[in-house]
Amino acid sequence: MRATVATLPRPFDGPRSPHVNTKYPVRAVSAACVADGKVLLVLRGRAPAKGRYAFPGGRVEPGEGLDVAMRRELKEETGLEALAWRPFRDVLLKASEPGAFDYALTVFLVQETSGTLQAGDDAAEARWVTLREAETLPVTSSTLVVVRELLAEAS
């Protein structure tokens, strides 16, 4: 997916059907967890971005708040609970193939977590990595942009 940092149009977060207007992006969230000069990445087990590393995250369920969705996705994919967070960046992810949806992604900076790290749900792997390690992995382009920004801020 190609990432664009932008002002987002009204997100689409309703049910999928042939009668739904899909010109609006699907609302999604991610948890950019930072600790000790490292970020938490998961290896995606399903599309979009299957086989690539990204921040834990996913679609916002209808009626769900953004921070609630971020905490749910983080717990499902990593076993971790977010204790301290703030919205960090909005990113428009354009569809990578015909028929796919655009995503209006809100990235949360998570500064404190608790729990035991364990990959779950659609994450095949979950691990803390340095910037140097992230740059050698198959990481989504939008994730790498944010990793560089976050770890530059942290140092």
C-alpha positions as CSV (number, residue, x, y, z in Angstrom):
1,M,0.0,0.0,0.0
2,R,1.1,3.5,-0.7
3,A,0.9,5.8,2.3
4,T,0.0,9.4,2.2
5,V,-0.2,11.6,5.3
6,A,-3.2,13.8,4.7
7,T,-6.4,15.2,5.9
8,L,-8.9,12.4,5.7
9,P,-12.3,12.3,4.1
10,R,-15.2,11.1,6.2
11,P,-14.3,7.4,6.9
12,F,-16.5,4.5,5.9
13,D,-17.1,2.2,8.9
14,G,-20.4,0.6,8.0
15,P,-21.3,-2.9,6.9
16,R,-20.0,-4.3,3.6
17,S,-22.6,-4.9,0.9
18,P,-23.0,-4.3,-2.8
19,H,-25.3,-1.3,-2.0
20,V,-22.8,0.6,0.2
21,N,-21.0,3.6,-1.1
22,T,-17.3,2.6,-0.9
23,K,-15.8,5.9,-2.0
24,Y,-15.0,6.6,1.7
25,P,-12.0,4.8,3.2
26,V,-12.4,2.1,5.9
27,R,-11.6,3.4,9.3
28,A,-8.6,1.6,11.0
29,V,-6.2,2.1,13.8
30,S,-2.7,1.0,14.7
31,A,-0.6,1.0,17.9
32,A,2.9,2.3,17.5
33,C,4.4,1.0,20.8
34,V,7.8,2.5,21.7
35,A,10.0,1.4,24.6
36,D,13.8,1.5,25.2
37,G,14.6,2.7,21.6
38,K,12.5,-0.1,20.0
39,V,9.1,-0.4,18.3
40,L,6.7,-3.3,18.4
41,L,6.0,-4.8,15.0
42,V,3.8,-7.7,14.0
43,L,4.2,-9.9,11.0
44,R,0.8,-9.8,9.2
45,G,-0.8,-13.2,8.6
46,R,-3.7,-12.0,6.5
47,A,-4.3,-9.3,3.9
48,P,-3.8,-6.5,3.6
49,A,0.0,-6.6,4.0
50,K,0.2,-10.3,4.5
51,G,3.8,-11.4,5.0
52,R,4.9,-7.8,5.9
53,Y,5.7,-6.2,9.2
54,A,3.5,-3.4,10.5
55,F,2.2,-2.0,13.8
56,P,-0.5,-4.0,15.5
57,G,-3.9,-2.8,14.4
58,G,-6.9,-3.2,12.3
59,R,-10.4,-2.1,11.4
60,V,-12.6,-0.1,13.7
61,E,-15.8,-1.9,14.4
62,P,-19.1,-0.1,13.9
63,G,-19.8,2.1,16.9
64,E,-16.4,1.6,18.4
65,G,-14.2,4.5,19.5
66,L,-10.7,4.9,18.0
67,D,-8.8,4.4,21.2
68,V,-11.0,1.4,22.2
69,A,-10.3,-0.2,18.8
70,M,-6.6,0.4,19.1
71,R,-6.5,-1.2,22.6
72,R,-8.6,-4.1,21.4
73,E,-6.4,-4.7,18.3
74,L,-3.2,-4.4,20.4
75,K,-4.5,-7.0,22.9
76,E,-5.7,-9.4,20.2
77,E,-2.5,-9.3,18.2
78,T,0.2,-9.1,20.9
79,G,-1.4,-9.9,24.3
80,L,-0.3,-6.5,25.5
81,E,-2.5,-3.8,27.2
82,A,-2.0,-0.2,26.4
83,L,-1.5,1.9,29.6
84,A,-0.5,5.3,28.1
85,W,-1.2,6.5,24.6
86,R,-2.1,9.4,22.4
87,P,-3.2,9.9,18.8
88,F,0.0,10.5,16.8
89,R,-0.8,10.6,13.0
90,D,-3.5,10.1,10.5
91,V,-2.5,8.2,7.3
92,L,-4.5,7.5,4.2
93,L,-3.5,4.1,2.8
94,K,-4.5,3.8,-0.8
95,A,-5.8,0.4,-2.0
96,S,-2.9,-1.8,-3.3
97,E,-5.0,-3.8,-5.8
98,P,-8.2,-3.4,-7.8
99,G,-11.3,-4.0,-5.7
100,A,-9.5,-3.4,-2.4
101,F,-10.5,-0.6,0.0
102,D,-8.6,2.5,1.0
103,Y,-7.9,2.8,4.7
104,A,-8.1,5.9,6.9
105,L,-5.6,5.0,9.6
106,T,-5.2,6.7,12.9
107,V,-1.8,5.8,14.4
108,F,-1.6,5.9,18.2
109,L,1.7,6.4,20.0
110,V,1.7,3.9,22.9
111,Q,4.2,4.8,25.5
112,E,3.5,2.2,28.1
113,T,2.2,-1.4,27.9
114,S,1.7,-4.3,30.3
115,G,1.4,-8.0,29.8
116,T,3.3,-10.8,28.1
117,L,4.1,-10.4,24.4
118,Q,2.6,-13.2,22.4
119,A,1.5,-13.1,18.7
120,G,-2.3,-13.8,18.3
121,D,-5.2,-13.2,15.9
122,D,-3.9,-12.4,12.5
123,A,-0.3,-11.7,13.7
124,A,2.1,-14.5,12.8
125,E,4.8,-13.0,14.9
126,A,5.3,-10.1,17.3
127,R,8.6,-8.6,18.3
128,W,10.4,-5.4,19.5
129,V,12.9,-4.1,16.9
130,T,15.3,-1.2,16.6
131,L,15.2,1.2,13.6
132,R,18.2,-0.7,12.0
133,E,16.3,-4.0,12.3
134,A,13.1,-2.5,11.0
135,E,15.0,-1.2,7.9
136,T,16.1,-4.8,7.1
137,L,12.6,-6.4,7.4
138,P,9.8,-6.5,4.9
139,V,8.0,-3.6,6.5
140,T,5.1,-1.6,5.0
141,S,6.2,1.7,3.7
142,S,3.8,3.7,5.9
143,T,5.0,1.8,9.0
144,L,8.7,2.5,8.2
145,V,8.0,6.3,7.8
146,V,6.4,6.4,11.3
147,V,9.1,4.1,12.9
148,R,11.8,6.5,11.6
149,E,9.9,9.5,13.0
150,L,9.2,7.9,16.4
151,L,12.7,6.6,17.0
152,A,14.2,9.9,15.9
153,E,12.0,11.6,18.5
154,A,13.0,9.1,21.2
155,S,16.8,9.6,20.8
